[in-house]
Amino acid sequence: MDILERVYQKAQKQPARMVFPEAYDEKILQAAYQAGKKGYIKPVLVGYPQKIKALCQDLQLDSQVFTIYDVEDDELKETLLSAYANYPYAIFKGKSLKRRLADPLYYALVLTALDKADAAFAGISQPTGDIILAGQSIVGLKKGISTVSSCGVMQIPGFKGSEGDLLAFGDAAVCQNPDASELASIAIATCETVHSLLDWEPRCALLSYSSLGSGSGELADKVVEAVRIANEQRPDLAIEGEFQLDTAINPSSAAKKVSQSSEVAGRANVIIFPDLNAGNIGVKLVQQFAQADAYGPMITGMNKVISDCSRSAPVSELVGNIALTAVRAMY
């Protein structure tokens, strides 16, 4: 079964309340409507109700599918401000937060922080950096996580790994040059996301040009230290390394290069790139030469689920990523 079909089926079992701050964008509105009609989500919009309903009419969409929050409803704003004041990760309060609630993105994130929505979905008209900054400010980072990152899942034709043709990865979109602590956070967050999406027990390999000391240098040392930190913080997760890629995913290579007992070597279903250069190049190599589909990137590390989509994404891709986000939020 295709990975998206699995995700769609899972999303329909527990539809997430998903809030969209970019409610005036036609593609977002159409994708949220389709995902709502198919039962993947319960779509929530933030903006001016009259404008949203007029756009729905133009697009021949039934606006009753949506729950709409009016950004000009002052009474509701006061209620949200009062409730958010008790949020443990609150940075902005009072007048400072009230000003920000005029921005649908911040309004949507406050709804998510207060569990009035299960997840927030944005990015069609806003840069990734703005979404991450707003997310860090409003919902905060998970305990033990030192950086926001991203992860994704590749479906690779002809690949015969421990999970068939699927392989999860992080981070290939956000964190440019993570230090050892940040790299450990990326590994932990990616494992958690993969488990919620696909029900896998993660076997996570941190990649390098070296396999368990076969090479030396500060780049490999950073990965070794990241593994130590990750194991110390989350001994319940199978996170190992440093491994070369073939050692991580190929059983015959692992048999030659790894003499010690290992849960991960040759059987990794999650790989962690050492920096953004390696991640971006690695994913694009697989896409170009193996004609792989890469699903994501999905933002990880925050207290609540926030998704950043590609500004060039067609409606069909947006629906797929909405369903992925819904599953992350509910499982």
C-alpha positions as CSV (number, residue, x, y, z in Angstrom):
1,M,0.0,0.0,0.0
2,D,1.3,3.5,-0.9
3,I,2.4,5.5,2.2
4,L,-0.2,8.2,1.6
5,E,-3.0,5.6,1.5
6,R,-1.9,4.4,4.9
7,V,-1.8,8.0,6.2
8,Y,-5.3,8.7,4.7
9,Q,-6.8,5.7,6.4
10,K,-5.2,6.5,9.7
11,A,-6.3,10.2,9.5
12,Q,-9.9,9.2,8.9
13,K,-10.0,7.2,12.1
14,Q,-9.2,10.3,14.2
15,P,-9.7,13.5,12.2
16,A,-7.7,16.3,13.6
17,R,-8.9,19.9,14.2
18,M,-6.5,21.7,11.9
19,V,-6.3,25.5,11.9
20,F,-5.3,27.4,8.7
21,P,-4.2,31.0,9.1
22,E,-3.9,31.6,5.4
23,A,-7.6,31.3,4.8
24,Y,-7.7,33.8,1.8
25,D,-5.4,31.7,-0.3
26,E,-7.4,29.7,-2.9
27,K,-5.1,26.7,-2.8
28,I,-5.2,26.4,0.9
29,L,-8.9,26.9,1.0
30,Q,-9.4,24.1,-1.6
31,A,-7.0,21.7,0.1
32,A,-8.5,22.3,3.5
33,Y,-12.0,21.8,2.0
34,Q,-11.0,18.5,0.2
35,A,-9.3,17.2,3.3
36,G,-12.3,18.1,5.4
37,K,-14.8,16.5,3.0
38,K,-12.7,13.3,2.9
39,G,-12.7,13.1,6.7
40,Y,-9.0,13.6,7.2
41,I,-9.5,16.7,9.3
42,K,-12.0,19.1,10.8
43,P,-10.8,22.3,9.1
44,V,-10.6,25.6,11.1
45,L,-10.0,29.0,9.5
46,V,-8.8,32.3,10.9
47,G,-9.7,35.6,9.3
48,Y,-12.7,37.7,8.4
49,P,-15.7,35.5,8.1
50,Q,-17.4,37.6,5.4
51,K,-14.3,37.5,3.2
52,I,-13.8,33.8,3.7
53,K,-17.4,33.0,2.9
54,A,-17.3,35.2,-0.2
55,L,-14.2,33.3,-1.4
56,C,-15.9,30.0,-0.7
57,Q,-18.8,31.1,-2.8
58,D,-16.5,32.1,-5.7
59,L,-14.8,28.7,-5.5
60,Q,-18.1,26.8,-5.1
61,L,-17.2,25.4,-1.7
62,D,-19.6,24.9,1.1
63,S,-18.4,27.2,3.9
64,Q,-20.3,25.2,6.5
65,V,-17.5,22.6,6.2
66,F,-15.3,25.1,8.1
67,T,-15.2,26.4,11.6
68,I,-14.2,30.1,11.3
69,Y,-12.6,32.3,14.0
70,D,-13.2,36.0,13.5
71,V,-9.9,38.0,14.1
72,E,-12.0,41.1,14.9
73,D,-14.0,39.4,17.7
74,D,-12.7,41.4,20.7
75,E,-14.6,39.4,23.3
76,L,-13.1,36.1,22.0
77,K,-9.6,37.7,21.9
78,E,-9.9,38.6,25.6
79,T,-10.9,35.0,26.4
80,L,-7.9,33.7,24.5
81,L,-5.6,36.2,26.2
82,S,-6.8,35.2,29.6
83,A,-6.4,31.5,28.9
84,Y,-3.0,31.8,27.3
85,A,-1.6,33.7,30.3
86,N,-1.5,30.4,32.0
87,Y,0.3,28.6,29.2
88,P,3.6,27.3,30.6
89,Y,5.7,28.4,27.6
90,A,4.2,31.8,27.1
91,I,6.6,34.6,26.1
92,F,4.1,37.2,25.0
93,K,1.3,38.3,27.3
94,G,-1.2,41.1,27.7
95,K,-0.9,44.0,25.2
96,S,2.1,42.4,23.5
97,L,0.1,39.3,22.6
98,K,-3.0,41.2,21.8
99,R,-1.2,43.1,19.1
100,R,0.0,39.8,17.6
101,L,-3.4,38.3,17.6
102,A,-4.2,40.7,14.7
103,D,-1.9,38.4,12.7
104,P,-3.9,35.2,11.7
105,L,-0.7,33.1,12.1
106,Y,-0.2,34.1,15.8
107,Y,-4.0,33.7,16.3
108,A,-3.9,30.2,14.9
109,L,-0.9,29.2,17.0
110,V,-2.6,30.5,20.2
111,L,-5.6,28.3,19.3
112,T,-3.2,25.4,18.9
113,A,-1.4,26.1,22.2
114,L,-4.8,26.2,24.0
115,D,-5.9,22.9,22.5
116,K,-8.7,24.5,20.5
117,A,-7.0,23.1,17.5
118,D,-4.8,20.0,17.3
119,A,-2.4,21.3,14.7
120,A,-1.6,24.4,12.6
121,F,-0.9,24.4,8.9
122,A,0.8,27.3,7.0
123,G,3.5,28.3,4.6
124,I,1.8,28.9,1.3
125,S,2.4,32.7,1.6
126,Q,4.8,32.9,4.5
127,P,8.5,32.1,4.8
128,T,9.5,29.1,6.8
129,G,11.6,31.3,9.1
130,D,8.5,33.4,10.1
131,I,6.5,30.2,10.9
132,I,9.3,28.8,13.0
133,L,9.9,32.0,14.9
134,A,6.1,32.4,15.6
135,G,5.9,28.7,16.6
136,Q,8.9,29.0,19.0
137,S,7.4,32.1,20.5
138,I,3.8,30.9,21.0
139,V,3.9,27.1,21.5
140,G,7.6,26.6,22.6
141,L,10.0,23.7,22.2
142,K,9.5,20.2,23.7
143,K,11.4,19.4,26.9
144,G,14.9,18.1,26.0
145,I,14.8,19.5,22.5
146,S,17.3,22.3,21.7
147,T,16.4,23.1,18.1
148,V,13.6,23.1,15.6
149,S,14.2,20.7,12.7
150,S,12.4,18.8,10.1
151,C,11.9,15.2,8.9
152,G,10.4,13.4,6.0
153,V,9.8,10.0,4.5
154,M,11.2,8.7,1.2
155,Q,9.5,6.0,-0.9
156,I,12.3,4.6,-3.0
157,P,11.6,2.4,-6.0
158,G,13.7,-0.8,-5.9
159,F,14.9,-0.2,-2.3
160,K,14.6,-3.2,-0.1
161,G,15.2,-1.9,3.4
162,S,13.9,-3.0,6.8
163,E,10.6,-1.2,6.0
164,G,10.3,-2.2,2.4
165,D,10.8,0.8,0.1
166,L,10.4,3.4,2.8
167,L,13.2,5.3,4.7
168,A,12.7,8.2,7.1
169,F,15.2,11.0,7.3
170,G,16.0,14.2,9.2
171,D,17.0,17.1,8.9
172,A,17.1,18.2,5.2
173,A,15.3,21.5,5.4
174,V,15.8,23.6,8.5
175,C,18.9,23.3,10.7
176,Q,22.0,24.3,8.7
177,N,24.9,23.2,10.8
178,P,23.7,21.6,14.0
179,D,26.1,21.1,16.9
180,A,26.2,17.7,18.7
181,S,23.3,18.7,21.1
182,E,21.2,19.9,18.3
183,L,21.9,16.8,16.2
184,A,20.8,14.7,19.1
185,S,17.6,16.7,19.3
186,I,17.0,16.2,15.6
187,A,17.4,12.4,16.0
188,I,15.0,12.2,19.0
189,A,12.3,14.4,17.3
190,T,12.5,12.4,14.1
191,C,12.1,9.1,15.9
192,E,9.1,10.4,17.7
193,T,7.5,11.7,14.5
194,V,8.1,8.5,12.5
195,H,6.6,6.4,15.3
196,S,3.4,8.6,15.4
197,L,3.1,8.5,11.6
198,L,3.9,5.0,10.7
199,D,3.8,3.0,13.9
200,W,7.4,1.9,13.4
201,E,9.8,1.2,16.3
202,P,12.5,3.6,15.1
203,R,16.0,2.3,14.4
204,C,17.9,5.5,14.0
205,A,21.4,5.8,12.4
206,L,23.4,9.1,12.6
207,L,25.4,9.3,9.4
208,S,29.0,10.3,8.8
209,Y,31.9,9.4,6.5
210,S,33.0,7.1,9.3
211,S,31.6,3.9,10.8
212,L,32.3,3.4,14.5
213,G,35.7,5.0,14.4
214,S,36.9,3.9,10.9
215,G,37.6,7.5,10.2
216,S,38.6,10.4,12.4
217,G,38.2,14.2,12.6
218,E,36.0,16.8,14.1
219,L,33.0,16.1,11.8
220,A,32.9,12.5,12.8
221,D,33.5,13.4,16.5
222,K,30.4,15.7,16.4
223,V,28.3,12.7,15.3
224,V,29.8,10.5,18.0
225,E,29.0,13.0,20.7
226,A,25.4,13.5,19.3
227,V,24.8,9.7,19.7
228,R,26.1,9.9,23.3
229,I,23.8,12.8,24.1
230,A,20.7,11.2,22.4
231,N,21.3,7.9,24.3
232,E,21.6,9.7,27.6
233,Q,18.4,11.7,27.0
234,R,16.4,8.9,25.5
235,P,17.8,5.5,26.4
236,D,14.4,4.0,25.3
237,L,15.2,4.8,21.6
238,A,17.5,2.8,19.4
239,I,19.8,5.6,18.2
240,E,23.3,4.5,17.1
241,G,26.3,5.7,15.1
242,E,28.4,7.1,13.7
243,F,27.6,5.0,10.5
244,Q,28.3,5.4,6.9
245,L,25.1,5.2,4.8
246,D,25.7,1.6,3.6
247,T,26.5,0.4,7.1
248,A,23.3,1.9,8.3
249,I,20.9,0.4,5.7
250,N,22.7,-2.6,4.1
251,P,22.9,-5.8,6.1
252,S,25.9,-7.2,4.2
253,S,27.9,-3.9,4.6
254,A,27.0,-3.8,8.3
255,A,28.2,-7.4,8.7
256,K,31.6,-6.5,7.4
257,K,32.0,-3.2,9.2
258,V,30.3,-3.7,12.6
259,S,31.6,-6.3,14.9
260,Q,29.7,-5.3,18.0
261,S,26.0,-6.1,18.7
262,S,23.7,-3.5,17.1
263,E,20.0,-3.0,16.8
264,V,20.4,-0.5,14.0
265,A,23.4,-1.4,11.8
266,G,22.1,-2.7,8.4
267,R,18.5,-2.3,9.6
268,A,18.1,1.5,10.1
269,N,14.6,2.8,9.2
270,V,15.6,6.4,10.2
271,I,18.7,8.2,9.0
272,I,20.0,11.5,10.3
273,F,22.2,13.7,8.2
274,P,25.0,15.5,9.9
275,D,24.1,18.9,8.4
276,L,21.9,20.6,5.9
277,N,24.4,20.3,3.0
278,A,24.4,16.5,3.3
279,G,20.7,16.3,3.9
280,N,19.6,18.4,0.9
281,I,22.1,16.8,-1.4
282,G,21.2,13.3,-0.2
283,V,17.5,13.7,-0.6
284,K,17.8,15.2,-4.1
285,L,20.2,12.5,-5.2
286,V,17.6,9.8,-4.3
287,Q,14.8,11.8,-5.9
288,Q,16.8,12.3,-9.2
289,F,18.5,8.9,-9.6
290,A,15.9,6.6,-8.0
291,Q,12.8,8.6,-8.8
292,A,11.9,8.6,-5.2
293,D,9.0,10.5,-3.7
294,A,9.9,12.5,-0.6
295,Y,7.0,13.3,1.8
296,G,7.6,16.4,4.0
297,P,9.4,18.3,5.3
298,M,7.6,18.2,8.6
299,I,8.6,20.6,11.3
300,T,9.7,18.8,14.5
301,G,10.7,19.7,18.0
302,M,7.8,22.0,19.1
303,N,5.3,21.4,21.8
304,K,2.4,21.3,19.3
305,V,2.2,20.1,15.7
306,I,2.9,22.9,13.2
307,S,3.3,22.2,9.5
308,D,5.1,24.3,6.9
309,C,4.2,23.7,3.3
310,S,5.9,24.5,0.1
311,R,4.7,27.8,-1.5
312,S,4.7,26.1,-4.9
313,A,2.8,23.0,-3.8
314,P,-0.3,22.0,-5.9
315,V,-3.6,21.3,-4.1
316,S,-3.0,17.5,-4.3
317,E,0.3,17.8,-2.5
318,L,-1.2,20.1,0.1
319,V,-3.9,17.5,0.8
320,G,-1.3,14.8,1.3
321,N,0.8,17.0,3.7
322,I,-2.4,18.0,5.6
323,A,-3.2,14.3,6.2
324,L,0.4,13.7,7.3
325,T,0.1,16.6,9.8
326,A,-3.2,15.3,11.0
327,V,-1.8,11.9,11.8
328,R,1.2,13.5,13.7
329,A,-1.2,15.5,15.8
330,M,-3.5,12.6,16.7
331,Y,-1.2,9.7,17.3
